[in-house]
Amino acid sequence: MKALSIKTGLASLILAGLSSNAFAYDAQINITGELTESTCLINGANSPAIKDVTLPTLSKTALTGAGSWAGRVPVSFQLSGCDVSTTGATATFENGPNISADGNMKNLAATNAATNVEVQLLNSEGTVLNLASDTVTTPIADEAGTLQFFVQYFSKDGGATAGQVVSHVEFSMNYN
């Protein structure tokens, strides 16, 4: 009986030693945050705001050269009804399977899809955004602001073929 209780005690000590190692860590992330009653309205409504954009119908010859683009169209989102303490808003793009390695929107047309063509999003100054890493910030004044973008066809390698172009990108808003 003594041998059994010594073995049981020894096993308990070993297990206690192993379990203490399970609580050791090399890094920690502390989280803080805040949820408010409301953020800004986007285009006069609560989120999600959906904006449909139709690019112009163009000939495939507009995208024959490598790095060619065509059909630039403006897109804007009006922010209103913001909390009085809000001074800025930042759009962070969702890097999903619809975003190419170069940060453009892939052509997702299911039938009769054009090839060698993507869709680019540009900021208000006309600079192409990398949707995998870039953000866009706009000031909020008098409880309002505007996010201004442009959208365009883009052919990285040139030689676009005729067909449908369909894509999308989502973004989340952070307010400060």
C-alpha positions as CSV (number, residue, x, y, z in Angstrom):
1,M,0.0,0.0,0.0
2,K,2.9,2.4,0.8
3,A,4.4,1.8,-2.7
4,L,1.1,2.7,-4.3
5,S,0.7,6.0,-2.4
6,I,4.4,6.9,-3.2
7,K,3.7,6.2,-6.9
8,T,0.5,8.2,-6.8
9,G,2.2,11.1,-5.0
10,L,5.1,11.1,-7.5
11,A,2.7,11.1,-10.5
12,S,0.8,14.0,-8.9
13,L,4.1,16.0,-8.5
14,I,5.1,15.3,-12.1
15,L,1.6,16.4,-13.4
16,A,1.7,19.5,-11.3
17,G,5.1,20.4,-12.8
18,L,3.8,19.9,-16.3
19,S,0.7,22.0,-15.8
20,S,2.7,25.0,-14.5
21,N,4.6,25.1,-17.8
22,A,1.2,25.3,-19.6
23,F,0.7,28.7,-18.2
24,A,4.0,30.2,-19.3
25,Y,3.9,32.6,-22.2
26,D,6.2,34.8,-24.2
27,A,3.9,37.6,-25.3
28,Q,0.5,39.0,-24.4
29,I,-2.0,41.2,-26.2
30,N,-4.2,43.4,-24.0
31,I,-7.4,44.6,-25.6
32,T,-9.3,47.8,-25.0
33,G,-12.1,49.2,-27.0
34,E,-15.4,51.1,-27.0
35,L,-18.8,50.7,-28.6
36,T,-20.8,53.9,-29.0
37,E,-24.5,54.5,-29.6
38,S,-23.8,55.4,-33.2
39,T,-21.1,56.3,-35.7
40,C,-21.5,58.3,-38.8
41,L,-24.2,57.5,-41.2
42,I,-22.9,56.5,-44.6
43,N,-24.9,58.0,-47.6
44,G,-27.6,58.9,-45.1
45,A,-28.2,55.4,-43.7
46,N,-26.8,53.0,-41.2
47,S,-24.2,50.4,-42.4
48,P,-23.7,48.6,-44.6
49,A,-23.8,51.2,-47.4
50,I,-23.8,49.7,-50.8
51,K,-22.8,51.7,-53.9
52,D,-23.3,50.2,-57.4
53,V,-20.9,51.5,-60.0
54,T,-21.1,50.9,-63.7
55,L,-17.9,51.3,-65.6
56,P,-18.3,52.5,-69.2
57,T,-18.6,49.9,-72.0
58,L,-15.2,50.2,-73.8
59,S,-13.4,48.3,-76.6
60,K,-10.9,45.7,-75.5
61,T,-8.3,47.8,-77.4
62,A,-8.3,50.3,-74.5
63,L,-6.4,47.7,-72.5
64,T,-3.9,46.3,-75.0
65,G,-0.7,47.5,-73.4
66,A,0.8,46.2,-70.2
67,G,-0.1,48.5,-67.3
68,S,-3.0,50.1,-69.2
69,W,-6.1,51.5,-67.6
70,A,-9.3,53.0,-68.9
71,G,-12.8,54.0,-68.0
72,R,-12.2,55.9,-64.7
73,V,-15.4,56.7,-62.8
74,P,-15.8,58.7,-59.6
75,V,-17.4,57.1,-56.5
76,S,-18.1,58.9,-53.2
77,F,-19.5,58.1,-49.8
78,Q,-21.1,60.9,-47.7
79,L,-20.5,60.7,-44.0
80,S,-23.1,62.5,-41.9
81,G,-24.6,62.6,-38.4
82,C,-21.2,61.9,-36.9
83,D,-20.7,62.2,-33.1
84,V,-19.5,65.7,-32.3
85,S,-16.2,64.4,-31.0
86,T,-15.3,62.6,-34.2
87,T,-12.5,64.3,-36.1
88,G,-11.7,61.7,-38.8
89,A,-12.7,58.5,-40.4
90,T,-10.5,55.8,-41.9
91,A,-11.6,53.2,-44.5
92,T,-9.8,49.8,-44.1
93,F,-10.3,47.4,-47.0
94,E,-11.1,43.8,-46.5
95,N,-8.4,41.7,-48.1
96,G,-10.4,38.7,-49.3
97,P,-10.2,36.2,-52.1
98,N,-11.5,38.8,-54.5
99,I,-8.3,40.9,-54.1
100,S,-5.3,40.0,-56.3
101,A,-1.7,39.8,-55.1
102,D,-1.2,43.3,-56.5
103,G,-4.0,44.7,-54.4
104,N,-6.5,45.1,-57.3
105,M,-10.0,43.6,-57.5
106,K,-10.1,40.4,-59.5
107,N,-12.7,40.0,-62.3
108,L,-15.3,37.7,-60.7
109,A,-17.7,37.5,-63.7
110,A,-19.1,33.9,-63.7
111,T,-20.0,33.8,-67.4
112,N,-18.5,35.4,-70.5
113,A,-15.7,36.9,-68.3
114,A,-13.2,39.3,-69.9
115,T,-9.6,38.1,-69.2
116,N,-6.4,39.9,-68.4
117,V,-8.4,42.7,-66.7
118,E,-8.9,43.7,-63.1
119,V,-10.5,46.7,-61.4
120,Q,-8.5,49.3,-59.5
121,L,-9.6,51.6,-56.8
122,L,-7.9,55.0,-56.5
123,N,-8.0,57.6,-53.8
124,S,-9.3,61.2,-54.3
125,E,-6.0,62.3,-55.8
126,G,-6.0,59.6,-58.4
127,T,-3.4,57.4,-56.8
128,V,-4.0,53.6,-57.1
129,L,-4.7,51.9,-53.8
130,N,-3.3,48.6,-52.8
131,L,-6.5,47.1,-51.3
132,A,-4.4,44.5,-49.4
133,S,-2.6,47.1,-47.4
134,D,-3.7,50.7,-47.9
135,T,-6.2,52.7,-46.0
136,V,-8.0,56.0,-46.8
137,T,-8.6,58.7,-44.2
138,T,-10.9,61.7,-44.4
139,P,-11.4,64.5,-42.0
140,I,-14.8,64.9,-40.2
141,A,-15.9,68.6,-39.6
142,D,-19.2,69.8,-38.5
143,E,-20.3,66.1,-38.0
144,A,-19.7,65.3,-41.7
145,G,-17.1,64.2,-44.3
146,T,-16.7,62.7,-47.7
147,L,-14.8,59.6,-48.9
148,Q,-13.9,60.2,-52.5
149,F,-12.6,57.3,-54.8
150,F,-12.2,56.5,-58.4
151,V,-12.7,53.1,-60.1
152,Q,-11.1,52.0,-63.4
153,Y,-10.4,49.0,-65.6
154,F,-6.8,47.8,-65.4
155,S,-4.7,45.3,-67.4
156,K,-1.4,44.4,-65.8
157,D,-0.1,42.4,-68.7
158,G,-2.2,43.9,-71.5
159,G,-4.1,41.9,-74.1
160,A,-7.5,42.1,-72.4
161,T,-10.2,40.0,-74.0
162,A,-13.8,41.0,-74.6
163,G,-16.3,40.0,-71.9
164,Q,-18.0,40.9,-68.7
165,V,-16.3,42.5,-65.7
166,V,-17.7,42.1,-62.2
167,S,-16.0,42.7,-58.9
168,H,-16.4,44.3,-55.5
169,V,-14.5,45.3,-52.4
170,E,-15.7,45.8,-48.8
171,F,-14.3,48.3,-46.3
172,S,-14.8,48.9,-42.6
173,M,-14.8,52.4,-41.1
174,N,-12.8,53.4,-38.0
175,Y,-13.6,56.7,-36.4
176,N,-11.5,58.9,-34.2
